[in-house]
Amino acid sequence: MKLIIAYIQPHKLEDVKKSLTRKNIGKMSVTNSLGCGEQMGYEESYRGIKFEVNLLKKVRLEIAVNEDFVERAIEAVIDGARTGQIGDGKIFVLDLADCIRIRTGDHGQKAIG
């Protein structure tokens, strides 16, 4: 089992969801987040005062999958999120020690579904 964490641009969320659905992946958590990477932010001015915005809006996706869905999930996120520009995001893949479905008490692969 793996936990895939992806940070993507907010306007690409619908494209990523559609891409994941096409690959039979429909279970995920979505959180709004702020972050900075290669983009390094930008400068804005408000009423003549300049200030630096270096924490940009991102969306964090968490997708828990069994081993046979890992590559499919990664491909789907890339297909939906890629624009070719700096700031497209990052994907992290972590080992998932266990998963428990609260309703049934199922553990492991059976709980992920």
N, CA and C atoms as a LAMMPS dump frame, in Angstrom:
ITEM: TIMESTEP
0
ITEM: NUMBER OF ATOMS
339
ITEM: BOX BOUNDS ff ff ff
-5.0000000000000000e+02 5.0000000000000000e+02
-5.0000000000000000e+02 5.0000000000000000e+02
-5.0000000000000000e+02 5.0000000000000000e+02
ITEM: ATOMS id mol type element x y z
1 1 1 N 0.834 -1.176 0
2 1 2 C 0 0 0
3 1 3 C 0.882 1.243 0
4 2 1 N 0.409 2.262 -0.705
5 2 2 C 1.148 3.52 -0.799
6 2 3 C 0.211 4.687 -0.556
7 3 1 N 0.779 5.759 -0.054
8 3 2 C 0.067 7.015 0.072
9 3 3 C 0.713 7.984 -0.897
10 4 1 N -0.078 8.474 -1.828
11 4 2 C 0.406 9.43 -2.825
12 4 3 C -0.071 10.805 -2.391
13 5 1 N 0.879 11.708 -2.219
14 5 2 C 0.564 13.092 -1.869
15 5 3 C 1.005 13.95 -3.045
16 6 1 N 0.071 14.714 -3.585
17 6 2 C 0.374 15.562 -4.736
18 6 3 C -0.027 16.995 -4.427
19 7 1 N 0.851 17.919 -4.765
20 7 2 C 0.547 19.347 -4.683
21 7 3 C 0.396 19.844 -6.105
22 8 1 N -0.764 20.407 -6.41
23 8 2 C -1.045 20.856 -7.771
24 8 3 C -1.61 22.271 -7.75
25 9 1 N -1.707 22.878 -8.931
26 9 2 C -2.325 24.188 -9.059
27 9 3 C -3.837 24.057 -8.872
28 10 1 N -4.467 24.986 -8.149
29 10 2 C -5.905 24.883 -7.888
30 10 3 C -6.766 24.76 -9.143
31 11 1 N -6.402 25.476 -10.201
32 11 2 C -7.235 25.435 -11.409
33 11 3 C -7.131 24.105 -12.164
34 12 1 N -6.202 23.228 -11.764
35 12 2 C -6.046 21.925 -12.419
36 12 3 C -6.749 20.8 -11.656
37 13 1 N -7.407 21.111 -10.545
38 13 2 C -8.043 20.072 -9.734
39 13 3 C -9.083 19.275 -10.525
40 14 1 N -9.95 19.942 -11.233
41 14 2 C -10.987 19.221 -11.996
42 14 3 C -10.371 18.31 -13.048
43 15 1 N -9.313 18.771 -13.719
44 15 2 C -8.636 17.939 -14.723
45 15 3 C -8.02 16.702 -14.078
46 16 1 N -7.416 16.869 -12.91
47 16 2 C -6.806 15.733 -12.211
48 16 3 C -7.882 14.747 -11.762
49 17 1 N -8.988 15.256 -11.227
50 17 2 C -10.077 14.368 -10.806
51 17 3 C -10.619 13.557 -11.985
52 18 1 N -10.811 14.194 -13.126
53 18 2 C -11.286 13.488 -14.322
54 18 3 C -10.281 12.436 -14.769
55 19 1 N -9.012 12.783 -14.733
56 19 2 C -7.957 11.854 -15.125
57 19 3 C -7.907 10.648 -14.194
58 20 1 N -8.048 10.882 -12.89
59 20 2 C -8.069 9.785 -11.922
60 20 3 C -9.296 8.895 -12.134
61 21 1 N -10.44 9.493 -12.411
62 21 2 C -11.664 8.722 -12.651
63 21 3 C -11.507 7.809 -13.855
64 22 1 N -10.859 8.305 -14.911
65 22 2 C -10.619 7.475 -16.106
66 22 3 C -9.747 6.259 -15.794
67 23 1 N -8.921 6.363 -14.75
68 23 2 C -8.042 5.252 -14.354
69 23 3 C -8.654 4.43 -13.212
70 24 1 N -9.945 4.612 -12.951
71 24 2 C -10.666 3.885 -11.899
72 24 3 C -10.186 4.203 -10.492
73 25 1 N -9.787 5.439 -10.271
74 25 2 C -9.364 5.884 -8.939
75 25 3 C -10.288 7.023 -8.54
76 26 1 N -11.078 6.79 -7.493
77 26 2 C -12.053 7.793 -7.111
78 26 3 C -11.985 8.219 -5.659
79 27 1 N -11.119 7.592 -4.888
80 27 2 C -11.039 7.912 -3.459
81 27 3 C -9.83 8.797 -3.198
82 28 1 N -10.091 9.974 -2.63
83 28 2 C -9.002 10.906 -2.359
84 28 3 C -9.448 11.921 -1.326
85 29 1 N -8.487 12.581 -0.727
86 29 2 C -8.747 13.732 0.142
87 29 3 C -8.139 14.943 -0.525
88 30 1 N -8.822 16.067 -0.434
89 30 2 C -8.359 17.303 -1.064
90 30 3 C -8.328 18.398 -0.004
91 31 1 N -7.205 19.114 0.059
92 31 2 C -7.022 20.188 1.027
93 31 3 C -6.405 21.391 0.331
94 32 1 N -6.883 22.575 0.654
95 32 2 C -6.227 23.787 0.172
96 32 3 C -4.961 23.998 0.991
97 33 1 N -3.891 24.421 0.33
98 33 2 C -2.641 24.657 1.048
99 33 3 C -1.901 25.843 0.44
100 34 1 N -0.877 26.281 1.124
101 34 2 C 0.009 27.336 0.643
102 34 3 C 1.408 26.772 0.584
103 35 1 N 2.181 27.19 -0.403
104 35 2 C 3.544 26.705 -0.484
105 35 3 C 4.376 27.505 -1.46
106 36 1 N 5.669 27.222 -1.441
107 36 2 C 6.56 27.866 -2.4
108 36 3 C 7.574 26.847 -2.878
109 37 1 N 7.999 27.032 -4.075
110 37 2 C 8.974 26.149 -4.687
111 37 3 C 9.812 26.963 -5.651
112 38 1 N 9.98 26.432 -6.852
113 38 2 C 10.799 27.114 -7.855
114 38 3 C 10.225 28.448 -8.294
115 39 1 N 8.918 28.615 -8.166
116 39 2 C 8.291 29.869 -8.592
117 39 3 C 8.82 31.064 -7.805
118 40 1 N 9.135 30.84 -6.541
119 40 2 C 9.679 31.869 -5.657
120 40 3 C 8.743 33.052 -5.454
121 41 1 N 7.474 32.913 -5.773
122 41 2 C 6.493 33.957 -5.515
123 41 3 C 6.528 35.074 -6.543
124 42 1 N 5.893 36.183 -6.18
125 42 2 C 5.833 37.335 -7.063
126 42 3 C 5.663 38.588 -6.21
127 43 1 N 5.8 39.741 -6.854
128 43 2 C 5.684 41.009 -6.143
129 43 3 C 4.383 41.689 -6.545
130 44 1 N 3.698 42.24 -5.584
131 44 2 C 2.431 42.918 -5.823
132 44 3 C 2.477 44.26 -5.133
133 45 1 N 1.595 45.168 -5.552
134 45 2 C 1.505 46.432 -4.818
135 45 3 C 0.043 46.71 -4.494
136 46 1 N -0.156 47.264 -3.32
137 46 2 C -1.485 47.613 -2.854
138 46 3 C -1.423 49.025 -2.313
139 47 1 N -2.171 49.937 -2.936
140 47 2 C -2.165 51.345 -2.554
141 47 3 C -0.756 51.91 -2.516
142 48 1 N 0.009 51.535 -3.514
143 48 2 C 1.355 52.067 -3.652
144 48 3 C 2.417 51.384 -2.816
145 49 1 N 2.028 50.418 -1.998
146 49 2 C 3.001 49.716 -1.161
147 49 3 C 3.278 48.357 -1.787
148 50 1 N 4.557 48.105 -2.067
149 50 2 C 4.94 46.837 -2.67
150 50 3 C 5.175 45.79 -1.595
151 51 1 N 4.74 44.566 -1.878
152 51 2 C 5.01 43.459 -0.964
153 51 3 C 5.192 42.179 -1.762
154 52 1 N 5.933 41.267 -1.167
155 52 2 C 6.255 40.013 -1.826
156 52 3 C 5.279 38.924 -1.382
157 53 1 N 4.743 38.214 -2.359
158 53 2 C 3.873 37.071 -2.091
159 53 3 C 4.681 35.83 -2.447
160 54 1 N 5.139 35.084 -1.423
161 54 2 C 5.967 33.916 -1.741
162 54 3 C 5.318 32.604 -1.316
163 55 1 N 4.148 32.657 -0.696
164 55 2 C 3.393 31.442 -0.428
165 55 3 C 2.188 31.446 -1.362
166 56 1 N 2.225 30.557 -2.343
167 56 2 C 1.203 30.534 -3.378
168 56 3 C 0.155 29.471 -3.079
169 57 1 N -1.052 29.704 -3.566
170 57 2 C -2.142 28.756 -3.353
171 57 3 C -1.884 27.473 -4.134
172 58 1 N -2.045 26.359 -3.45
173 58 2 C -1.922 25.025 -4.051
174 58 3 C -3.055 24.167 -3.521
175 59 1 N -3.238 23.025 -4.135
176 59 2 C -4.184 22.026 -3.653
177 59 3 C -3.383 20.77 -3.337
178 60 1 N -3.658 20.188 -2.17
179 60 2 C -2.979 18.961 -1.746
180 60 3 C -3.954 17.799 -1.909
181 61 1 N -3.544 16.798 -2.672
182 61 2 C -4.322 15.575 -2.84
183 61 3 C -3.64 14.461 -2.081
184 62 1 N -4.414 13.661 -1.37
185 62 2 C -3.898 12.465 -0.714
186 62 3 C -4.699 11.288 -1.256
187 63 1 N -3.98 10.33 -1.836
188 63 2 C -4.617 9.179 -2.464
189 63 3 C -3.939 7.924 -1.934
190 64 1 N -4.698 7.106 -1.221
191 64 2 C -4.176 5.828 -0.721
192 64 3 C -4.563 4.745 -1.712
193 65 1 N -3.567 3.98 -2.176
194 65 2 C -3.829 2.954 -3.191
195 65 3 C -3.067 1.673 -2.876
196 66 1 N -3.588 0.572 -3.409
197 66 2 C -2.868 -0.693 -3.365
198 66 3 C -1.761 -0.646 -4.418
199 67 1 N -0.8 -1.549 -4.302
200 67 2 C 0.396 -1.539 -5.158
201 67 3 C 0.071 -1.491 -6.651
202 68 1 N -0.965 -2.212 -7.095
203 68 2 C -1.235 -2.263 -8.531
204 68 3 C -1.858 -0.977 -9.071
205 69 1 N -2.168 -0.003 -8.217
206 69 2 C -2.732 1.26 -8.67
207 69 3 C -1.745 2.423 -8.573
208 70 1 N -0.56 2.18 -8.056
209 70 2 C 0.397 3.273 -7.815
210 70 3 C 0.765 3.995 -9.105
211 71 1 N 1.244 3.279 -10.088
212 71 2 C 1.678 3.916 -11.341
213 71 3 C 0.511 4.577 -12.056
214 72 1 N -0.651 3.923 -12.041
215 72 2 C -1.85 4.507 -12.658
216 72 3 C -2.205 5.837 -12.021
217 73 1 N -2.144 5.889 -10.705
218 73 2 C -2.482 7.118 -9.988
219 73 3 C -1.481 8.226 -10.31
220 74 1 N -0.211 7.888 -10.321
221 74 2 C 0.828 8.884 -10.635
222 74 3 C 0.642 9.417 -12.051
223 75 1 N 0.43 8.531 -13.004
224 75 2 C 0.211 8.949 -14.402
225 75 3 C -1.005 9.854 -14.518
226 76 1 N -2.07 9.514 -13.797
227 76 2 C -3.299 10.301 -13.865
228 76 3 C -3.079 11.713 -13.32
229 77 1 N -2.361 11.825 -12.205
230 77 2 C -2.085 13.143 -11.638
231 77 3 C -1.238 13.963 -12.606
232 78 1 N -0.219 13.348 -13.155
233 78 2 C 0.638 14.067 -14.112
234 78 3 C -0.156 14.498 -15.335
235 79 1 N -0.966 13.586 -15.887
236 79 2 C -1.77 13.917 -17.078
237 79 3 C -2.708 15.088 -16.815
238 80 1 N -3.314 15.118 -15.636
239 80 2 C -4.271 16.174 -15.334
240 80 3 C -3.653 17.483 -14.894
241 81 1 N -2.473 17.438 -14.283
242 81 2 C -1.887 18.639 -13.676
243 81 3 C -0.845 19.338 -14.538
244 82 1 N -0.248 18.64 -15.473
245 82 2 C 0.899 19.204 -16.215
246 82 3 C 0.477 20.315 -17.177
247 83 1 N 1.153 21.459 -17.038
248 83 2 C 0.997 22.558 -17.997
249 83 3 C 2.311 22.814 -18.73
250 84 1 N 3.412 22.297 -18.161
251 84 2 C 4.725 22.545 -18.732
252 84 3 C 5.382 23.793 -18.177
253 85 1 N 4.723 24.453 -17.242
254 85 2 C 5.248 25.681 -16.648
255 85 3 C 5.749 25.408 -15.233
256 86 1 N 6.629 26.275 -14.748
257 86 2 C 7.066 26.177 -13.36
258 86 3 C 5.837 26.311 -12.468
259 87 1 N 5.758 25.476 -11.434
260 87 2 C 4.638 25.542 -10.509
261 87 3 C 3.591 24.473 -10.719
262 88 1 N 3.848 23.539 -11.649
263 88 2 C 2.89 22.451 -11.887
264 88 3 C 2.69 21.594 -10.646
265 89 1 N 3.687 21.49 -9.79
266 89 2 C 3.519 20.774 -8.531
267 89 3 C 4.511 19.65 -8.321
268 90 1 N 4.24 18.859 -7.304
269 90 2 C 5.104 17.732 -6.919
270 90 3 C 4.226 16.57 -6.5
271 91 1 N 4.793 15.365 -6.626
272 91 2 C 4.135 14.141 -6.169
273 91 3 C 5.106 13.42 -5.249
274 92 1 N 4.605 13.019 -4.08
275 92 2 C 5.384 12.233 -3.136
276 92 3 C 4.694 10.891 -2.962
277 93 1 N 5.48 9.82 -2.923
278 93 2 C 4.928 8.477 -2.736
279 93 3 C 5.534 7.903 -1.459
280 94 1 N 4.67 7.564 -0.502
281 94 2 C 5.107 7.059 0.79
282 94 3 C 4.558 5.665 1.025
283 95 1 N 5.327 4.857 1.74
284 95 2 C 4.809 3.556 2.159
285 95 3 C 3.715 3.784 3.19
286 96 1 N 2.662 3.01 3.083
287 96 2 C 1.538 3.114 4.002
288 96 3 C 1.519 1.859 4.853
289 97 1 N 1.778 2.005 6.128
290 97 2 C 1.894 0.857 7.032
291 97 3 C 0.574 0.122 7.195
292 98 1 N -0.519 0.852 7.307
293 98 2 C -1.814 0.195 7.491
294 98 3 C -2.917 1.169 7.142
295 99 1 N -4.082 0.615 6.927
296 99 2 C -5.294 1.385 6.682
297 99 3 C -6.419 0.636 7.376
298 100 1 N -7.248 1.348 8.101
299 100 2 C -8.356 0.714 8.804
300 100 3 C -9.646 1.404 8.402
301 101 1 N -10.607 0.634 7.931
302 101 2 C -11.933 1.174 7.628
303 101 3 C -12.718 1.187 8.938
304 102 1 N -13.102 2.356 9.379
305 102 2 C -13.758 2.511 10.673
306 102 3 C -15.074 1.737 10.734
307 103 1 N -15.871 1.804 9.681
308 103 2 C -17.189 1.179 9.689
309 103 3 C -17.128 -0.325 9.919
310 104 1 N -16.171 -1.007 9.257
311 104 2 C -16.129 -2.469 9.311
312 104 3 C -14.979 -3.02 10.135
313 105 1 N -13.97 -2.193 10.386
314 105 2 C -12.783 -2.679 11.079
315 105 3 C -11.801 -3.386 10.16
316 106 1 N -12.08 -3.405 8.835
317 106 2 C -11.158 -4.028 7.88
318 106 3 C -9.801 -3.34 7.938
319 107 1 N -8.731 -4.138 7.721
320 107 2 C -7.354 -3.622 7.704
321 107 3 C -6.736 -3.827 6.325
322 108 1 N -5.693 -3.03 6.044
323 108 2 C -4.849 -3.238 4.875
324 108 3 C -5.553 -3.014 3.554
325 109 1 N -5.179 -3.848 2.566
326 109 2 C -5.683 -3.691 1.203
327 109 3 C -7.2 -3.725 1.125
328 110 1 N -7.8 -4.557 1.941
329 110 2 C -9.261 -4.671 1.951
330 110 3 C -9.907 -3.342 2.378
331 111 1 N -9.267 -2.633 3.287
332 111 2 C -9.809 -1.37 3.776
333 111 3 C -9.673 -0.251 2.752
334 112 1 N -8.602 -0.267 1.966
335 112 2 C -8.414 0.779 0.951
336 112 3 C -9.465 0.648 -0.136
337 113 1 N -9.747 -0.586 -0.544
338 113 2 C -10.773 -0.809 -1.563
339 113 3 C -10.252 -0.854 -2.957
